[in-house]
Amino acid sequence: MDRIAIRGGNRLFGDLPISGAKNSAIKLMAAALLSDQPLTLTNMPKLSDTRFLAALLESLGVEIGNGSDVMRLHAREITSTFAPYDRVRKMRATFNVLGPLLARRGEAKVSLPGGCTIGARPVDLHLMALEAMGVQIALEEGYVLARARDGLKGADVSFPFVSVGATEHALLAATLASGTTVLRNAAREPEIGDLAHCLNAMGARVSGIDTDTLVIEGVTSLRGTEWAVIPDRIETGTYALAAAMAGGEVTLTGTRAGLNDALIGKMREAGVEVDEGADTLRVRRGEARLRPVDVDTEVFPGFATDLQAQFMALMTVADGESVIREHIFENRFMHAPELARLGADIAVHGGEARVRGVEALRGAEVMATDLRASVSLVIAGLVAEGETTIGRVYHLDRGFERLEAKLSGCGADIRRLTGPESSGEDDGH
Ligand code: EPZ
């Protein structure tokens, strides 16, 4: 199984390019199911998650062609409405094919995704929204059997709490429903805006984009289009934190202003210099120790849960104690014991982690438990004395394109040690 080896201590300098957003790309790919014309996605990241979803879509009849950062998806005909356990279990976002399959074919059988290492992650809100749209749902042996004989119907849906996945899923389905759908208490993550704008380019009628109330007037069909995937704000934030950790001066290119305001505020509080341009983010830190800063994860525009592990890594070497509270997922501190193996001082109680900054971390062998947790270990490894090796690299490959090349391009001593094929087992993000 591949591992990543890092020799800590190098400061980072130079430009680092940001890829298209994984969490937008995989929703846009599902949108291709809604039209019998081709959807061409540009600025596509090359990740194991996009490959995995492509394989599922192909099994449903979608023709897929790949260029360097382009993917063309053509759902001329949906030949299957069955998404089996093995194709859904490994990646939760695959569950979002259910709504589009119902919209196109009036029925579908899709495996329930199950829990994962960061939490139980049920899909009750997804099903609630689809039921409100007239879908009959039965749960049998781990599968959702769904039917919308007379097509999907517009509905007024109020989510009891904010869910990114349920908002996107309902949005996808509602584009082809008859009548108007209103989604209240909708998530406002930029990836949802990206999806909604792309759907509009395909002929959908979505308004209220980037607010917590989406209004979707159903149309009878959608056309093909070409769409550039939004830059990855989590990749941007991750490398911004990596640069802050290692010190030096790095300019992230190909990103977009306004995607990481909460993070930038916290980084500045910690003493990091951050300058945002229209599509760049320059991060600079000198020799002084970082100040400790408390963080609470929230839905957008609050501090992203997907950057919590990376920020915790930064705080492990701050000059004092910081408190990090996780409010989105119930079990998202699995990086804490691994960071402790590098010498970090972290006490976790329920959804709260107290991080007492130490003067230095020391290299060790550590193990990735999920995508964002594993990259927090990379960040810590950049300053740990000696060598850090990180196992289960397949987690990183799900969401970070050319991670070693991007970091070593700025001077990090990081390399991949290749071993026999990984099992590819994972936790269904
Ligand atoms: C998306 O997950 C992202 N995944 C996650 O990124 C991200 O952490 C999360 O949003 C929050 O920003 C993708 O976009 C593929 P939710 P999602 O529905 O949609 C509970 C990464 O590392 N919930 O907003 O699954 C749920 O258990 C991943 O890239 C229900 O109870 O997140 C969680 O506690 C990890 N019932 C909370 O809501 C439901 O029906 C928020 O989940 C749906 C969700």
Boltz pocket constraint, residues with backbone or C-beta under 6 A from the ligand:
constraints:
  - pocket:
      binder: B
      contacts: [[A, 23], [A, 26], [A, 92], [A, 93], [A, 119], [A, 120], [A, 121], [A, 122], [A, 123], [A, 124], [A, 125], [A, 126], [A, 127], [A, 162], [A, 163], [A, 164], [A, 165], [A, 166], [A, 305], [A, 306], [A, 328], [A, 329], [A, 330], [A, 371], [A, 372], [A, 399], [A, 429]]
      max_distance: 6.0
